[in-house]
Amino acid sequence: GKELKWISVTAGYQNYTTMPNSGFRGGHLISLGASRAQPLYGNKVILNASFAGVYDTGTLGTLAGFMLRGNVGVSWNINEHLTFNAVSVNYYVPLTHRATDAMVTSGLTYRF
C-alpha cells in the first residue's frame, strides 16, 4: 500500500529562557502534530502548513494550559544550506483558560 509520504508527524520542544530582571519567567512549549511542505517552482519555493496540539508550561507570563496551533508559511530555498522564511503565521486556539493569539514571523534557516 501507499505510505503517507505527503505528511510528516512532528514532535517539538521549545525552551524559553528570559534575561535576569526582565519581569517574565521562562517556560516550555511541548507539541505533537502533523506538517506538510509543498514544493512549488521546481522546489525553490515551499508552501508549509502544520497543525499541532501544544502544552505551554506558562511561558513569558501566560497561564499554563493546552492549545491548538495552526501554521501556514512560505519559504524560498536560496541554496542547499540557506532558506529564507519569507512569512509564517502561527494561530493559537486555547483549549484551557488562555486567550486566542496569532504571531507573524520571518527569518533565515541555515542547515549544516
N, CA, C and O of each residue as an XYZ file, in Angstrom:
448
protein
N       0.818     -1.191      0.000
C       0.000      0.000      0.000
C       0.855      1.245      0.000
O       2.070      1.182      0.190
N       0.209      2.381     -0.215
C       0.923      3.656     -0.233
C       1.243      4.124      1.177
O       0.435      3.993      2.097
N       2.430      4.667      1.320
C       2.813      5.239      2.603
C       2.348      6.692      2.654
O       2.069      7.296      1.618
N       2.268      7.241      3.841
C       1.869      8.638      3.999
C       3.079      9.553      3.823
O       3.499     10.212      4.775
N       3.635      9.599      2.633
C       4.807     10.424      2.371
C       4.444     11.897      2.263
O       5.326     12.753      2.343
N       3.189     12.204      2.087
C       2.765     13.588      1.889
C       2.592     14.350      3.195
O       2.316     15.549      3.179
N       2.752     13.664      4.330
C       2.590     14.317      5.622
C       3.645     13.796      6.595
O       4.035     12.630      6.529
N       4.100     14.655      7.489
C       5.092     14.260      8.488
C       4.513     14.457      9.883
O       3.832     15.448     10.147
N       4.786     13.522     10.759
C       4.414     13.669     12.156
C       5.557     14.405     12.849
O       6.726     14.057     12.679
N       5.212     15.415     13.622
C       6.238     16.228     14.262
C       6.023     16.285     15.770
O       4.897     16.410     16.251
N       7.117     16.191     16.495
C       7.106     16.397     17.944
C       8.076     17.538     18.209
O       9.149     17.606     17.610
N       7.690     18.434     19.111
C       8.542     19.593     19.339
C       8.711     19.936     20.806
O       7.861     19.628     21.642
N       9.834     20.582     21.096
C      10.118     21.092     22.426
C      10.805     22.434     22.247
O      11.829     22.525     21.571
N      10.246     23.477     22.851
C      10.842     24.795     22.806
C      11.077     25.263     24.239
O      10.186     25.178     25.085
N      12.277     25.754     24.499
C      12.639     26.260     25.819
C      12.804     27.773     25.705
O      13.569     28.255     24.870
N      12.095     28.513     26.536
C      12.211     29.963     26.577
C      12.908     30.357     27.876
O      12.395     30.114     28.968
N      14.064     30.959     27.745
C      14.835     31.425     28.885
C      14.860     32.947     28.826
O      15.222     33.521     27.799
N      14.482     33.596     29.902
C      14.429     35.052     29.910
C      15.683     35.641     30.540
O      16.417     34.967     31.263
N      15.904     36.895     30.252
C      17.034     37.616     30.826
C      16.734     37.924     32.290
O      15.573     38.114     32.653
N      17.755     37.977     33.128
C      17.539     38.340     34.527
C      16.866     39.716     34.639
O      17.156     40.617     33.852
N      15.990     39.868     35.592
C      15.284     41.118     35.854
C      14.359     41.563     34.718
O      14.002     42.739     34.646
N      13.964     40.641     33.828
C      13.079     41.010     32.718
C      11.627     41.150     33.172
O      10.823     41.794     32.498
N      11.297     40.553     34.305
C       9.917     40.596     34.765
C       9.091     39.425     34.278
O       7.950     39.254     34.708
N       9.644     38.612     33.388
C       8.953     37.436     32.866
C       9.683     36.186     33.312
O      10.881     36.216     33.592
N       8.950     35.090     33.374
C       9.611     33.817     33.663
C       9.691     33.024     32.363
O       8.878     33.211     31.457
N      10.647     32.165     32.285
C      10.782     31.309     31.116
C       9.749     30.205     31.155
O       8.860     30.203     32.007
N       9.866     29.275     30.240
C       8.935     28.160     30.207
C       9.215     27.257     29.033
O      10.243     27.376     28.366
N       8.283     26.346     28.786
C       8.466     25.351     27.743
C       7.172     25.166     26.962
O       6.078     25.242     27.521
N       7.313     24.923     25.665
C       6.206     24.507     24.818
C       6.509     23.094     24.340
O       7.582     22.833     23.797
N       5.565     22.187     24.542
C       5.719     20.792     24.120
C       4.584     20.513     23.148
O       3.421     20.765     23.465
N       4.910     19.990     21.958
C       3.880     19.839     20.926
C       3.966     18.500     20.201
O       5.015     17.859     20.147
N       2.829     18.105     19.650
C       2.732     16.919     18.803
C       1.728     17.236     17.711
O       0.610     17.668     17.993
N       2.125     17.023     16.460
C       1.232     17.371     15.368
C       1.651     16.775     14.042
O       2.396     15.797     13.985
N       1.158     17.385     12.978
C       1.446     16.929     11.620
C       1.805     18.143     10.774
O       1.305     19.244     11.006
N       2.681     17.932      9.788
C       3.089     19.029      8.920
C       3.188     18.560      7.470
O       3.313     17.369      7.183
N       3.128     19.530      6.580
C       3.206     19.259      5.154
C       3.989     20.387      4.496
O       3.752     21.561      4.783
N       4.914     20.039      3.624
C       5.659     21.015      2.834
C       5.386     20.711      1.357
O       5.670     19.612      0.882
N       4.838     21.685      0.643
C       4.500     21.511     -0.769
C       5.458     22.334     -1.633
O       5.384     23.563     -1.639
N       6.356     21.664     -2.363
C       7.284     22.401     -3.225
C       6.554     23.050     -4.406
O       5.633     22.471     -4.981
N       6.985     24.251     -4.747
C       6.472     24.972     -5.908
C       7.658     25.484     -6.714
O       8.737     25.686     -6.156
N       7.486     25.692     -7.972
C       8.530     26.261     -8.829
C       9.835     25.484     -8.751
O      10.890     26.054     -8.472
N       9.758     24.196     -8.995
C      10.965     23.369     -9.032
C      11.676     23.260     -7.708
O      12.906     23.223     -7.675
N      10.943     23.209     -6.619
C      11.484     23.025     -5.267
C      12.180     24.272     -4.713
O      12.837     24.192     -3.675
N      12.051     25.414     -5.380
C      12.664     26.653     -4.884
C      11.783     27.337     -3.843
O      12.283     27.833     -2.833
N      10.473     27.364     -4.086
C       9.528     27.975     -3.161
C       8.734     26.855     -2.493
O       8.283     25.927     -3.163
N       8.565     26.940     -1.186
C       7.879     25.896     -0.430
C       6.701     26.516      0.324
O       6.851     27.531      1.004
N       5.545     25.900      0.195
C       4.384     26.270      0.996
C       4.315     25.284      2.148
O       4.191     24.078      1.934
N       4.397     25.797      3.376
C       4.422     24.961      4.575
C       3.119     25.112      5.344
O       2.572     26.210      5.439
N       2.623     24.010      5.891
C       1.438     24.053      6.750
C       1.592     23.002      7.840
O       2.134     21.921      7.609
N       1.104     23.337      9.035
C       1.157     22.372     10.132
C       0.013     22.620     11.097
O      -0.598     23.688     11.121
N      -0.253     21.594     11.888
C      -1.301     21.632     12.896
C      -0.791     20.811     14.081
O      -0.282     19.706     13.892
N      -0.925     21.343     15.308
C      -0.383     20.623     16.464
C      -1.185     20.918     17.719
O      -1.800     21.976     17.855
N      -1.164     19.965     18.624
C      -1.617     20.181     19.982
C      -0.406     20.605     20.789
O       0.662     20.010     20.652
N      -0.550     21.629     21.633
C       0.584     22.203     22.352
C       0.245     22.339     23.833
O      -0.866     22.725     24.193
N       1.219     22.017     24.686
C       1.111     22.311     26.108
C       2.146     23.375     26.442
O       3.330     23.207     26.150
N       1.703     24.466     27.052
C       2.563     25.562     27.469
C       2.650     25.531     28.992
O       1.624     25.521     29.672
N       3.862     25.516     29.529
C       4.053     25.447     30.979
C       3.815     26.789     31.672
O       3.939     26.890     32.893
N       3.475     27.813     30.899
C       3.272     29.147     31.462
C       4.378     30.090     31.029
O       4.934     30.824     31.846
N       4.693     30.070     29.759
C       5.803     30.822     29.198
C       5.526     32.325     29.163
O       4.427     32.753     28.810
N       6.507     33.101     29.524
C       6.505     34.559     29.384
C       5.276     35.230     29.991
O       4.692     36.133     29.391
N       4.894     34.789     31.170
C       3.812     35.433     31.890
C       2.417     34.921     31.588
O       1.450     35.446     32.139
N       2.275     33.916     30.734
C       0.958     33.349     30.453
C       0.637     32.271     31.486
O       1.511     31.818     32.225
N      -0.624     31.872     31.521
C      -1.021     30.758     32.375
C      -0.702     29.451     31.665
O      -0.757     29.384     30.437
N      -0.373     28.421     32.415
C      -0.126     27.101     31.835
C      -1.416     26.590     31.219
O      -2.500     26.853     31.739
N      -1.308     25.861     30.111
C      -2.503     25.316     29.500
C      -2.255     24.677     28.152
O      -1.144     24.694     27.623
N      -3.322     24.111     27.611
C      -3.292     23.433     26.321
C      -3.878     24.329     25.238
O      -4.772     25.133     25.501
N      -3.363     24.181     24.014
C      -3.879     24.938     22.875
C      -3.651     24.159     21.587
O      -2.864     23.214     21.545
N      -4.342     24.567     20.557
C      -4.106     24.068     19.207
C      -3.354     25.152     18.454
O      -3.665     26.337     18.580
N      -2.360     24.741     17.666
C      -1.578     25.698     16.887
C      -1.651     25.325     15.416
O      -1.353     24.192     15.038
N      -2.042     26.270     14.599
C      -2.006     26.105     13.153
C      -0.939     27.012     12.587
O      -0.699     28.095     13.119
N      -0.296     26.588     11.519
C       0.757     27.384     10.909
C       0.672     27.277      9.403
O       0.444     26.198      8.855
N       0.856     28.406      8.737
C       0.975     28.459      7.279
C       2.133     29.393      6.976
O       2.255     30.453      7.590
N       2.980     29.009      6.037
C       4.112     29.853      5.701
C       4.636     29.596      4.304
O       4.323     28.583      3.678
N       5.439     30.531      3.829
C       6.084     30.418      2.520
C       7.580     30.641      2.726
O       7.994     31.593      3.387
N       8.380     29.752      2.152
C       9.835     29.895      2.254
C      10.472     29.737      0.881
O       9.872     29.170     -0.032
N      11.680     30.239      0.747
C      12.426     30.194     -0.506
C      13.781     29.569     -0.233
O      14.562     30.087      0.565
N      14.060     28.450     -0.899
C      15.353     27.778     -0.775
C      16.375     28.519     -1.629
O      16.400     28.363     -2.850
N      17.212     29.320     -0.991
C      18.217     30.109     -1.700
C      19.296     29.190     -2.270
O      19.702     29.340     -3.422
N      19.756     28.246     -1.462
C      20.685     27.207     -1.921
C      20.471     25.991     -1.030
O      19.518     25.961     -0.252
N      21.338     24.989     -1.128
C      21.107     23.752     -0.379
C      21.229     23.926      1.137
O      20.766     23.068      1.888
N      21.839     25.014      1.598
C      22.016     25.245      3.030
C      21.160     26.371      3.598
O      20.829     26.356      4.783
N      20.801     27.341      2.772
C      20.154     28.559      3.260
C      18.730     28.699      2.729
O      18.490     28.601      1.526
N      17.784     28.932      3.652
C      16.380     29.131      3.306
C      15.904     30.444      3.907
O      16.145     30.726      5.081
N      15.228     31.243      3.093
C      14.601     32.480      3.559
C      13.147     32.161      3.875
O      12.366     31.843      2.979
N      12.788     32.248      5.154
C      11.406     32.038      5.591
C      10.688     33.375      5.440
O      10.683     34.195      6.359
N      10.076     33.588      4.265
C       9.522     34.896      3.913
C       8.436     35.336      4.881
O       8.465     36.461      5.379
N       7.486     34.465      5.148
C       6.429     34.786      6.105
C       5.869     33.492      6.673
O       5.720     32.497      5.964
N       5.564     33.523      7.952
C       4.959     32.382      8.637
C       3.947     32.932      9.633
O       4.251     33.852     10.393
N       2.755     32.371      9.626
C       1.709     32.811     10.543
C       1.319     31.641     11.434
O       0.893     30.594     10.947
N       1.467     31.825     12.747
C       1.003     30.855     13.744
C      -0.293     31.386     14.338
O      -0.390     32.567     14.670
N      -1.285     30.520     14.471
C      -2.551     30.893     15.086
C      -2.811     29.921     16.229
O      -2.800     28.706     16.031
N      -3.043     30.452     17.419
C      -3.220     29.636     18.617
C      -4.671     29.710     19.094
O      -5.217     30.796     19.283
N      -5.285     28.543     19.284
C      -6.658     28.458     19.796
C      -6.605     27.762     21.153
O      -6.156     26.619     21.238
N      -7.054     28.430     22.214
C      -6.948     27.846     23.551
C      -7.918     26.692     23.770
O      -9.049     26.711     23.284
N      -7.462     25.698     24.501
C      -8.330     24.601     24.949
C      -8.590     24.723     26.446
O      -9.484     24.072     26.986
N      -7.804     25.561     27.105
C      -7.992     25.867     28.526
C      -8.018     27.387     28.661
O      -8.142     28.083     27.653
N      -7.910     27.900     29.833
C      -8.064     29.308     30.170
C      -6.949     30.195     29.602
O      -6.116     30.702     30.353
N      -6.934     30.379     28.298
C      -5.946     31.229     27.641
C      -6.643     32.069     26.587
O      -7.789     31.800     26.226
N      -5.960     33.073     26.100
C      -6.510     33.912     25.034
C      -6.090     33.364     23.672
O      -5.022     32.767     23.533
N      -6.947     33.577     22.669
C      -6.583     33.264     21.292
C      -5.469     34.225     20.886
O      -5.483     35.395     21.270
N      -4.511     33.734     20.115
C      -3.337     34.540     19.806
C      -2.862     34.218     18.400
O      -3.128     33.134     17.881
N      -2.162     35.154     17.787
C      -1.543     34.935     16.477
C      -0.163     35.574     16.486
O       0.078     36.539     17.210
N       0.745     35.027     15.671
C       2.100     35.541     15.582
C       2.574     35.428     14.136
O       2.404     34.388     13.500
N       3.165     36.495     13.626
C       3.722     36.504     12.276
C       5.236     36.621     12.403
O       5.739     37.477     13.132
N       5.961     35.759     11.692
C       7.420     35.770     11.766
C       8.037     35.660     10.376
O       7.358     35.305      9.412
N       9.309     35.963     10.282
C      10.117     35.691      9.100
C      11.559     35.534      9.576
O      11.883     35.886     10.710
N      12.410     35.012      8.722
C      13.789     34.815      9.133
C      14.552     33.927      8.177
O      14.081     33.614      7.084
N      15.730     33.527      8.598
C      16.605     32.673      7.800
C      16.868     31.371      8.535
O      16.961     31.355      9.762
N      16.988     30.276      7.788
C      17.361     28.983      8.336
C      18.619     28.515      7.604
O      18.659     28.485      6.374
N      19.636     28.153      8.371
C      20.851     27.584      7.795
C      20.972     26.140      8.221
O      20.931     25.839      9.414
N      21.122     25.228      7.250
C      21.261     23.799      7.513
C      22.716     23.387      7.275
O      23.307     23.709      6.244
N      23.274     22.674      8.242
C      24.665     22.197      8.140
C      24.735     20.935      7.335
O      25.819     20.386      7.141
